[in-house]
Amino acid sequence: MEITSDIKYIGVNDHSIDLFEGIYKVPNGMSYNSYVILDEKIAVLDTVDGDFTEQWFEKLEYTLNGKKPDYLIVQHMEPDHSANVVHLLEKYPATTLIATSKAFDMMQNYFGSDFEAKKMIVKDGEELSLGKHNLKFISAPMVHWPEVMVTYDETDKVLFSADGFGKFGALDIKDCWVKEARRYYFGIVGKYGLQVNNLMKKLAGKEIRCICSLHGPVLKKNIDAYIQLYEKWASYDPEEEGILIAFSSVYGNTKKAVYLLRDMMKKRGYYNVQIYDLTRCDMSEAVAEAFRFNKLVLATTTYNGGLFPAMREFINNLTEREFQNRTIALIENGSWASVAGKMMKDSFEKSKNIIFLEPYVKITSVLDKKSESDLKELAKVLSEKRKS
C-alpha cells in the first residue's frame, strides 16, 4: 500500500486472534501496522507480531527492492509491534535502532540486550533527517505504555501515532471506524486521558494530512474530525445526548423494569437509548457506549450481600478508566437486605462531576404501583435533553 510516494505500508492482518490482549473480543481480527520511508536514508517504523515474521519480511524486502534499512524506529514495545526487532537486526546488522531510553530498558527485558552499539536514544522534540524527509520525535508516555513516542514527518505531514488513533479489526474487513476505535480507545488507552491530552497539545498547530497508527486503517480524510473526537474522548466528555441502560437480572424482573423504562421514554419522544445485558454482552462494548452517551442507568439486584458480579465488573471498568462528567440513575431490586443501590452509588465516590438523578427506583422482588410510578417519573427526568 502506498501512503505517499515515499511512504509504504507493510503491515499484516491477523484473523487467527480471538482475544486482543487476552481480554477484548475481536471477531474481525486485528491489523499490526508497520511502515517504510524510502529516502536517501531508509527508515522502518515498528515491526509486527511474531506470528507474522515471514509475511512481514516478504513485504519489507519487496518494498526495499534490494536496499537496506538505515534505521528501525521503535515507537512502542508491546510484542505485537516489537517482536521482530532482533530478526531485523540479524538480517540487516548495520541498522541503527531509534527509540526512547525507556524503550531500550524494555528491550533489555524482552531481548536480553539494549543493543548498546546500535542504539540512538531520542528525546522529546529531537529530529532526524532522512534526506528529503525530516522526522520529529514526540514523546507520548502512557499512551498507553511509558516508553511510547510518536513520529511526525514534517515533509509529507504524516503522523505515525503508535497506538493512538488505533482500532480493533483487520484491514481487509470494512467496519465502522468510530465504533471500534471507541471500543479500542476506552479499553486500551482510556485510563490515560490526561496523557493523551498532553500529546494532543504537543501536536496542536501541526498540519496533519495523514495518520498512520499501529492498529487500524491509514486515515487520510476528515483528519480534523478524528482529532476532535480523540480530544473529546481524552477529556471524558460525552459524544452525544443519549442513554445507556446497563442491567443484570436474575429472574427477569429487573429486566422487565429496564424495558418498561425504555418504552416509557419512547412515549415521551426520547429514542436514543441503548440497553446492555451485562451478563451476556461484550463488556468492552458496553463500557465504550457508556462513555459515548451523557446519561447512564444502572439496574441490578443485590447478590450475596453485595453487587451482582457483572454489574460490579462493569462499574469497575468505568471507574478505573476515570468515568466522569455524566448523569447516572439507579434502579435497585432486592427481596431482603437490599444494598445494591447504595453500593452502586458509593462505587463512584471518587469519580468527578457525577450527578445522580432522582427518583432512585427501588423494586422489592417485582414491580408494584410504587416502583412503576417511580419508574415513570424517572423516565420523565431522563427524557429532558440536557448536557451533563
C-alpha positions, 0 to 999 in steps of 0.5 A: 500500500502506498501512503505517499510516494515515499511512504509504504505500508507493510503491515499484516492482518491477523484473523487467527486472534480471538482475544486482543490482549487476552481480554477484548473480543475481536471477531474481525481480527486485528491489523499490526501496522508497520511502515517504510520511508524510502529516502536517501536514508531508509527508515522502518517504523515498528515491526509486527507480531511474531506470528507474522515474521515471514509475511512481514519480511516478504513485504519489507524486502519487496518494498526495499527492492534490494536496499537496506534499512538505515534505521528501525524506529521503535515507537512502542514495545508491546510484542505485537509491534516489537517482536521482530526487532532482533530478526531485523537486526540479524538480517540487516546488522548495520541498522541503527535502532531509534527509540526512547531510553525507556524503550531500550530498558524494555528491550533489555527485558524482552531481548536480553540486550539494549543493543548498546552499539546500535542504539540512538536514544531520542528525546522529546522534540529531537529530529532526524533527517532522512534526506528529503524527509525530516522526522520529529520525535514526540514523546507520548508516555502512557499512551498507553505504555511509558516508553511510547513516542510518536513520529511526525514527518514534517515533509509529507505531514504524516503522523505515525501515532503508535497506538493512538488513533488505533482500532480493533479489526483487520484491514481487509474487513470494512467496519465502522471506524468510530465504533471500534476505535471507541471500543479500542480507545476506552479499553486500551488507552482510556485510563490515560486521558490526561496523557493523551491530552498532553500529546494532543497539545504537543501536536496542536498547530501541526498540519496533519494530512495523514495518520498512520497508527499501529492498529487500524486503517491509514486515515487520510480524510476528515483528519480534523474530525478524528482529532476532535473526537480523540480530544473529546474522548481524552477529556471524558466528555460525552459524544452525544445526548443519549442513554445507556441502560446497563442491567443484570437480572436474575429472574427477569424482573429487573429486566422487565423494569429496564424495558418498561423504562425504555418504552416509557421514554419512547412515549415521551419522544426520547429514542436514543437509548441503548440497553446492555445485558451485562451478563451476556454482552461484550463488556468492552462494548458496553463500557465504550457506549457508556462513555459515548452517551451523557446519561447512564442507568444502572439496574441490578439486584443485590447478590450475596450481600453485595453487587451482582458480579457483572454489574460490579465488573462493569462499574469497575471498568468505568471507574478505573478508566476515570468515568466522569462528567455524566448523569447516572440513575439507579434502579435497585431490586432486592427481596431482603437486605437490599444494598445494591443501590447504595453500593452502586452509588458509593462505587463512584465516590471518587469519580468527578462531576457525577450527578445522580438523578432522582427518583432512585427506583427501588423494586422489592422482588417485582414491580408494584404501583410504587416502583412503576410510578417511580419508574415513570417519573424517572423516565420523565427526568431522563427524557429532558435533553440536557448536557451533563 
